[in-house]
Every structure is written in C-alpha cells, then in structure tokens.
C-alpha cells in the first residue's frame, strides 16, 4: 500500500482498511530504515495512525501542522513526498531527523527542542486571522513536552485568545525517560475518563430500570456528579482556561481519530484533542523498552540487539564519580530535566533517591531549583545536554551568577554530536557562558581529568560549567597534573608552534604535534583546562616563544578559546600569528562527527597541512616576498589593470 502513496492527496483516496494496511507498511519501513541508520524509533512507531489521520482529514499543506520536538516525523516525511529518500535519514546531505522547511512545503517550521509547538502554531494562526485566511493550524505536542514552561505559557495564551487552532496532545506517558510531576498526574487522571464515561452510561441505564425511584435517583446522582466530576476528570483544567476538550481517544484507532479530527476541523476557537498512543507500537523490543529505543544506534531488527559494543563514555564516568563523591559529601544533590539515563544519573538516583530530582522537560526550572538548593547550603550538580542548557540562559545569569552560587552545570554532549543536526550540536555553551560574570569554565582532556575536575568543581564554591563530549575518550593521557584554579597544563615543550587545546581537542593537539614532528617541527602542546579564568601567565610565556599559536576547540571560535588567545596576543602586542581552529559562525548541519570534522578542516591531517601552509607563508614574508604573494592573490581574484 505504501507504494500507492506519495503525497497526502493519494492518502485521501484510500478507504479505512487500506489505511490500516498502510500503517503496517509504514511501521515495517521505519523499523527497516532505523535499524540501518539509527534514529528515533519508539516515538515514530507510536504516531503512525495519528499521522495518517492528520493528513487524511486536514488539507495539508494549506492547513499547517507544527510538530513539537519533531523527532516523530518520519511517517510525516514518507507521506509528503520523501519516502524514496528515507535511507539517507540523518546522514550528511540526506533527510534530516527533524522537520526542515528547506526540505518540504509540508514542514512548516524547524523544530528540535521540546515545548515550542503551541507558541509557534499560535503565531501562525494569528497571522492567518490578520490576513483573513481560513486554513487550520494544528500543534502536535507530547505529554512530556507539556511539562515545559513555554508550553504552559502558550496554553494560557491560546485559551484566552479564542483563536481558531487545534492542539493535539499525544499522550504516551513518556518523554525520553518516564514522565514525572504534576502534569503527568493530571494526564493519568484524564486517562480514567474513558472508564468513567462507560460506567456512567451503563450505570444510568441500570438505575433507570428501578421502578418508581429510578429516575429520581438518576437526577440526584447527576447533581452530585457535577461536583465530583471536577475531581475525577480534570479535563476541566483545559476547559477552564478556554479550550474545548475532546478525548481521550485511542491513538491507534484510525476511524476514531479521523472522526474526532473532522469534528475539530469544523469547530471555532481553541480545541485540545487528547490522544493516547503507545511508544514503540508494533515492534515488541521498542514497546518493552521505549526509553532505550527513543534514540537508538543501528540494531538487529529481528532481535532488537544493538550492533556494536557500547563503549565506556563520559556520561557514565561522570555518573560513577558523582556517586562516589556523594557518599562522603552529604550536601551533593543531582537534578535532571527528564534525562536520568542519558546523563549517567541512574545509579545516583538509585542510591540517593532523597537527593535526586527529576523535574521533567524544564531546564529553566532545573537551574532555578538548583539555585534555591544552593542558597540553602546544598551543592547541586545539574547535568544537561549542551544544546538544552541554552534554554536556561536567563537563570544562569539571574539566579546563579549574580549571587555567585556554587552550582555545577555539567554540559554533556558538548561539541559536535553528529546526526541530529543544527538543533542538537553543542557548539555554543562555552561562548555564551564565557560572557556571564562569575562563571568558571572547565573542560577535561580525558576520563581521568573529568573525574578530577568534577571533584574540584563540587568543592570550588563558585558557579561552574564543566563540559565534556558525547562518547568516549580519544587518548588516555599518562600525564595528569593536579587541578588548580585557572591553571593550564603543559604537556609537551617545543619552539616554533604552540598548540593550545581544550577538552576533546587536546587529544587532537597532541596528534597534530606528532604530525608536525614528522615535518621537523617541535610543537608545544598546552591543555588549557580552563577557558575562564584563562592561565594568562603560562600561556604568554609559551606564546612569546612561538611564531604560530594554534587554538583547537570543539565549539565556535567566537567568544571561545580562539577569541581569548587572540585577545591575549593583541593586548600584549605580540607579533605571534594566532590561528583559530574550531567551528565558524554558522549552524553546523547533520553528518557523522568524522564527516563534519573533515568538512571543516578539523581532522589531524588537515590541521597539519594548514599549519605548514601558514608557516610557509610566514617564511615567504620574512624573506621579503610577502608582497608577491599578496599580488598573486589579487591576480587570482580580479583582473589587473594594465597600468598597475
């Protein structure tokens, strides 16, 4: 059946039974593809019928669908002209794992982080009202994303606006980890509505049959019911803030979905449809372990077993060290924003449940909570993925830095993370934290240094950003100096070239030095350790000895290590040539880490080539031929006037 459907207009020609077969075909295609490419499996399997029903009832692309987060859009992509490209999913120059307006007119907005869809959809709906357009705007948001403050702010605005739009609440009881908090409890109660409604209908029929008193009892019960209903069925929450609430309904029943979407399409004002789905639907390994198959690497589709042995990684090293520190320091607490397993906190949660807090998808609240705990004498450690920390920028400034509170923000997945693309690359954390007063910024070169830095950070009594990459270490360094505040580490001494690396790229600096040695150049290798405060005294000592200083960082070169070293050279009027090696002022698209490093010239081989090229140009300049090089470049760029 999938062969017959290329676009939504093809889908709308199918009958219900044909659509059910299409749902099976789509699931098979998703499992086949993701087992080979990796990606978000469980969430996509859970929205197959929901997506079919949306495109069957709503007139896309005239009607607009805004997908919250967007990692559940593989079905949407296949139904909107892209099924032939699914094998390129999340690969360089292939289909993105999230909606991309550059890919298709059916992708109405680029999404990647949670809790944004209702705000965006409301903006589109209001624009349509201003322009006098009648198309529908639909926001699809998960129950996990509903814990985000932005989503609740948007619900409040939509409800009071009487704007024509539809919010579909995809309730699968999951975000990445199991959902927590009051919103989760609210939705748990809402799920009882189906049971309540069935009991209500059957009970009324039974009581009505009682001679003489039956109808009187029914009326009496109905009066009491109106009050009790407020407690039993908290759908009133949505209705009280201005929505018409429909549901909950089975999100895998295509007929019911289409019926209720049709009702919503014909209604005026804001409507919220509560849909119950199962993450991983149709694939038992994903149904049994939806958190494991939320985002997965390649796997054997027959067994569900991952292909390739999982390596020891920075998140696990961090988690084990934190547990050890917490055994002796009773004030250490850990906070996660729905990422217990992803950030390595599972063992901490098991051993210290009274000191562990999962706040759901709510990064702003996580940092605010940490600030309150810190002000009360605790030592909060808050690991979050680098790209998610961006969401709490104001709290880092206003609630942490101004009071100079001892909080350790751990930037997991910093630097390039690869196939999830622009929305998930962790390139900006050092840059935006660098401009916040009172923050200390550290990055380890390997696992051993991470453990030492974490211990140092929890005892520092200052705000700290401790950043480390996804995956494992590249080199386990033998040399490990004691961590001292604001002090770098000189790993190797040389003359002409000084390589200054930080974090993951210290290993690259070490390898580049080996490549330069093969060319007869002895390079100094410095592990900066701290971006803030920078060890200016030691760095200046070695910068003065070198003709070329190269900075290496797994982040943007703007406001990062490169900028700081450049500032240092300028301030002290050094004639040293400063070369910044890192990522430019742009959003880095998807691809493997290796492909991305190759593209931006950040492999060891390309770095060596670039340094040798710069060295040669400096030699030419010293010999007095520098002007000839400049003239040659001008000739290549534009025709020379004969009179020159």
Helices and strands as residue ranges (DSSP letters): G 2-4, H 8-11, H 16-37, H 42-46, H 48-57, E 64-67, H 74-77, I 78-82, G 83-88, H 117-131, E 137-142, G 145-147, H 149-161, E 165-171, H 182-190, H 193-208, H 214-232, H 236-240, E 244-250, H 254-265, E 270-276, H 284-288, H 314-328, E 332-336, H 346-351, G 353-355, E 356-358, H 363-375, E 379-385, H 386-389, G 390-392, H 393-395, I 396-401, E 408-414, H 429-434, E 440-443, H 447-458, E 464-469, E 489-492, E 497-501, H 505-518, E 523-527, E 530-532, H 536-543, E 548-556, H 561-571, E 577-583, H 593-599, H 604-622, H 626-637
